[in-house]
């Protein structure tokens, strides 16, 4: 059974932003959501809001969707994860990704080469550092060199392991998730057919390398939800967001799988010409209905019930492009209202954690 989570989106400045995040997380916890998620970009951290959410909730899982694996050293990742897991009482899911090679280079000052190999090595080092209480850690690899000999006793973490989910779209990163990670953080463009097909195939291939069952890897999806009484406006919001992603060649395989390659080229042309109306018009109804949810508030619970199988957990988000903070907050409120109805009608009511 698919569990659900929401993004902890805050509005306002200063302490108010964190207070609104925590308010949203508490409501998600109260209605039975499995997780609440934070994210980071070039101006925001994922881990600082996670601390606020950990202190302000009691049962809901708290995850990063995503934090940049290359944005911190393995040592600081392990230290922050230990503190967050302790503060939350063992409720943290560490969701990490590298971003694009260009982001790795321009934002984080590291080479953009071999992102999947870098991620695989980071997971190895993080898991060793999580066991630092057992003794020194020595690692010399392609991307990381870590030598730590503790000078005093290191407290044991409150859990023997912390779940680490990695973001992946392309073949090598998906295989890395299957081989080494506890979960896969999918992309908002992921459809159920794409997850049951190419994604499942690569996860299985990676799992076979490490000799484990592919079912051990939690598959998380991200579903864009445009919810408004003006359903045409909602569909335009969803179409605009899909168009921003579709212009990238990263998703060629997904578009080909669904027979949308010709439409994708029209989206690309509109994006190059900066023609917003043409871009929205090139996104078909089939794309909107397959990739996103666009509906009236009263229709949202039924739309959730129709989501095809394939995801273990779904993070429901407002379209990440083209909305003001207030519009995003309004959609998040409608997401929670619809989830309240959906989860109340589900058996069980989905208090279970996503892992």
C-alpha positions in Angstrom: 0.0 0.0 0.0 1.4 3.4 -1.0 2.0 5.8 1.9 2.0 9.6 1.5 4.0 12.5 2.6 4.1 16.3 2.0 6.7 19.0 1.6 7.2 21.2 4.6 6.9 24.5 2.8 7.1 27.6 4.9 6.0 31.1 4.2 7.2 34.4 5.7 10.6 35.5 6.9 12.6 34.7 10.0 11.1 32.4 12.7 7.7 32.6 11.0 9.0 30.5 8.1 10.0 27.7 10.4 6.8 28.1 12.4 4.7 27.6 9.3 6.7 24.6 8.3 6.2 23.0 11.7 2.5 23.8 11.7 2.1 22.0 8.3 4.2 19.0 9.6 2.0 18.7 12.7 -1.2 18.6 10.6 0.4 16.0 8.3 1.3 13.9 11.4 -2.2 14.3 12.8 -4.0 13.1 9.7 -1.7 10.0 9.3 0.9 11.0 6.7 4.0 8.8 6.8 6.6 11.5 6.3 7.2 15.2 5.9 10.0 16.3 3.6 12.4 19.3 3.2 14.6 20.3 0.3 17.5 22.6 -0.3 18.8 24.8 -3.1 21.5 27.4 -3.5 19.8 29.6 -0.8 18.3 27.1 1.6 19.4 24.2 3.7 17.4 21.0 4.1 19.0 20.0 7.4 18.2 23.1 9.5 14.4 22.8 8.8 14.7 19.1 9.6 15.9 20.0 13.1 12.9 22.4 13.5 10.5 19.7 12.4 12.1 17.0 14.6 11.7 19.3 17.6 8.1 20.1 16.7 6.6 16.7 15.9 6.6 13.3 17.6 5.8 10.4 15.3 6.0 11.4 11.6 9.2 10.5 9.7 11.3 13.5 8.6 13.3 13.3 5.3 15.3 15.4 3.0 14.0 15.5 -0.6 16.7 16.1 -1.4 19.9 17.4 0.2 23.0 17.7 -1.9 25.4 14.8 -1.2 28.3 16.9 -2.6 27.3 19.8 -0.4 28.9 18.5 2.8 31.8 16.3 3.5 31.0 12.7 4.5 32.1 13.5 8.1 29.7 16.4 8.4 26.9 14.4 6.8 27.4 11.7 9.3 27.6 14.1 12.2 24.5 16.0 11.2 22.6 12.8 10.6 23.5 11.5 14.0 22.3 14.7 15.7 19.1 14.8 13.7 18.3 11.2 14.3 18.9 11.7 18.0 16.7 14.9 18.1 13.9 13.2 16.3 14.0 9.9 18.3 15.1 7.9 15.2 12.7 9.3 12.6 15.1 10.6 10.0 15.3 9.5 6.3 18.4 10.9 4.6 17.5 11.7 1.1 20.5 12.8 -0.9 21.4 13.5 -4.5 24.2 15.2 -6.5 22.2 17.4 -8.8 23.4 17.7 -12.4 27.1 17.7 -13.3 26.9 21.4 -14.0 25.4 22.0 -10.5 28.1 19.9 -9.0 30.8 22.1 -10.6 29.2 25.5 -10.4 27.5 25.3 -7.1 29.7 22.9 -5.1 33.1 23.3 -6.6 33.6 19.6 -7.3 34.1 17.9 -10.7 30.9 16.8 -12.4 32.4 13.5 -13.6 31.0 10.1 -12.7 28.1 11.3 -10.3 26.9 7.7 -9.8 30.3 6.4 -8.8 30.7 9.4 -6.5 27.4 8.6 -4.9 28.3 5.0 -4.4 31.5 5.9 -2.7 29.7 8.5 -0.5 27.3 5.8 0.7 30.2 3.5 1.6 31.9 6.2 3.7 28.7 7.4 5.4 27.8 3.8 6.5 31.4 3.5 7.9 31.1 6.8 9.7 27.8 5.8 11.2 29.7 3.1 13.0 32.5 5.4 14.2 31.7 4.3 17.8 33.1 0.9 16.8 36.5 2.2 16.0 38.6 4.3 13.5 37.5 4.9 10.0 40.1 4.8 7.1 39.0 5.3 3.5 41.0 6.2 0.4 38.9 6.3 -2.7 38.5 8.0 -6.0 36.5 10.9 -4.5 36.9 10.8 -0.8 39.8 10.5 1.6 38.8 10.0 5.3 41.0 9.1 8.2 39.4 9.5 11.6 40.8 8.2 14.9 38.5 9.4 17.7 40.4 10.8 20.7 37.5 10.0 23.1 34.6 7.6 23.2 32.0 8.2 20.4 28.4 7.7 21.6 26.5 5.0 19.8 23.8 6.3 17.5 20.3 5.6 18.6 19.7 3.4 15.6 22.1 0.8 14.2 21.5 2.2 10.7 19.9 5.3 9.2 17.9 4.9 6.0 19.6 6.6 3.1 17.6 7.1 -0.1 19.3 8.5 -3.2 17.9 10.5 -6.1 18.3 9.0 -9.5 16.9 9.3 -13.0 19.5 7.7 -15.3 20.7 4.1 -15.5 23.8 4.2 -13.5 22.3 6.1 -10.5 19.3 3.8 -10.5 21.6 0.8 -10.4 23.5 2.4 -7.6 20.3 2.8 -5.7 19.5 -0.9 -6.2 23.0 -2.0 -5.2 23.7 0.2 -2.2 20.8 2.5 -1.0 17.8 1.9 1.2 15.5 3.8 -1.2 15.2 5.7 -4.4 13.9 9.2 -4.5 12.2 9.5 -7.8 11.6 12.6 -9.9 8.3 14.5 -10.3 8.3 13.3 -13.9 8.3 9.7 -13.0 5.2 7.9 -14.1 3.9 4.5 -12.8 4.7 2.9 -16.1 8.3 4.3 -16.0 8.8 3.1 -12.5 7.4 -0.4 -13.1 9.5 -0.7 -16.3 12.9 1.0 -16.7 13.3 2.0 -13.1 12.4 -1.4 -11.7 14.7 -3.1 -14.2 17.7 -1.0 -13.2 17.0 -1.3 -9.5 16.9 -5.1 -9.9 20.2 -5.1 -11.8 21.8 -3.2 -9.0 20.3 -5.4 -6.4 21.6 -8.5 -8.1 25.2 -7.1 -7.9 24.9 -6.9 -4.1 22.9 -10.2 -3.9 19.8 -8.7 -2.3 16.1 -8.6 -3.1 15.1 -5.5 -5.1 12.1 -5.2 -2.9 14.3 -4.0 -0.1 14.7 -0.7 -1.9 11.9 1.7 -1.1 10.6 3.5 -4.3 9.5 7.0 -3.6 7.7 9.1 -6.1 7.0 12.8 -6.2 3.5 13.8 -7.5 2.8 17.3 -8.6 -0.6 18.4 -7.5 -2.3 21.5 -9.0 -5.6 22.0 -7.1 -8.0 24.8 -7.8 -11.7 25.4 -8.2 -10.8 26.8 -11.6 -9.7 23.4 -13.1 -8.4 25.0 -16.3 -6.0 27.1 -14.2 -4.9 24.0 -12.3 -4.2 22.2 -15.6 -2.2 25.2 -16.9 -0.1 25.2 -13.7 0.6 21.5 -14.1 1.4 21.9 -17.8 3.8 24.7 -17.2 5.7 22.7 -14.6 5.8 19.6 -16.9 7.1 21.8 -19.7 10.0 23.1 -17.7 11.2 19.5 -17.0 10.3 18.1 -20.5 12.7 20.4 -22.3 15.6 18.5 -20.8 17.0 15.4 -22.6 17.3 13.7 -19.2 13.7 12.5 -19.7 13.9 11.4 -23.3 13.5 7.7 -22.3 10.4 8.4 -20.3 8.8 10.4 -23.1 9.6 7.7 -25.6 8.1 5.0 -23.4 4.8 6.9 -23.5 4.9 7.8 -27.2 5.4 11.5 -26.4 8.6 12.2 -28.3 7.1 14.4 -31.0 5.3 16.5 -28.3 8.5 16.7 -26.4 10.2 18.3 -29.4 7.4 20.9 -29.6 7.9 21.6 -25.9 11.7 22.1 -26.5 11.1 24.4 -29.4 8.7 26.5 -27.3 11.2 26.6 -24.4 14.0 27.8 -26.8 11.8 30.5 -28.1 10.7 31.5 -24.6 7.1 31.1 -25.7 5.2 30.2 -22.5 1.8 29.8 -24.2 3.2 27.5 -26.8 5.0 25.5 -24.1 1.8 25.0 -22.1 -0.1 24.2 -25.3 2.4 21.5 -26.3 1.9 19.6 -23.0 -0.9 17.2 -23.8 -3.8 16.2 -21.6 -2.4 12.7 -21.4 0.9 14.0 -20.0 -0.9 16.0 -17.3 -3.2 13.1 -16.3 -0.3 10.6 -16.3 2.4 12.7 -14.6 0.5 15.0 -12.3 -2.9 15.6 -10.6 -4.8 18.6 -11.7 -8.3 18.9 -10.3 -10.8 20.8 -8.1 -10.4 20.4 -4.3 -13.5 18.2 -4.1 -12.0 15.8 -6.7 -8.6 15.4 -5.1 -9.4 12.4 -2.7 -10.7 10.4 -5.6 -7.7 11.3 -7.7 -5.4 10.0 -5.0 -7.3 6.7 -4.9 -6.7 6.3 -8.7 -2.9 6.6 -8.6 -1.6 3.4 -10.2 0.6 1.0 -8.2 4.3 1.2 -8.4 5.3 3.6 -5.7 5.9 2.6 -2.1 5.7 6.2 -0.9 4.5 9.4 -2.6 5.5 12.9 -1.7 2.7 15.2 -2.8 3.9 18.7 -3.9 2.6 21.8 -5.5 4.0 22.4 -9.0 7.5 23.7 -8.3 7.5 26.2 -11.2 5.5 29.4 -11.7 3.7 29.8 -8.3 4.1 32.4 -5.6 4.8 31.3 -2.1 1.2 32.1 -1.1 -0.1 30.0 -4.1 2.1 27.1 -3.1 0.9 27.3 0.5 -2.7 27.3 -0.6 -2.2 24.2 -2.7 -0.4 22.5 0.2 -3.4 23.2 2.4 -5.7 21.6 -0.2 -3.3 18.6 -0.5 -3.6 18.1 3.3 -7.4 18.5 3.2 -7.7 15.9 0.5 -5.2 13.5 2.2 -7.3 13.8 5.4 -10.3 12.4 3.5 -8.3 9.8 1.6 -6.4 8.5 4.6 -9.5 8.4 6.8 -11.1 6.1 4.2 -8.1 3.9 3.8 -7.5 0.7 5.7 -5.2 0.9 7.6 -5.2 4.7 8.0 -1.5 5.0 7.0 0.2 5.9 10.2 2.9 3.5 9.2 6.3 4.7 8.3 7.5 4.5 4.6 10.3 2.1 5.5 
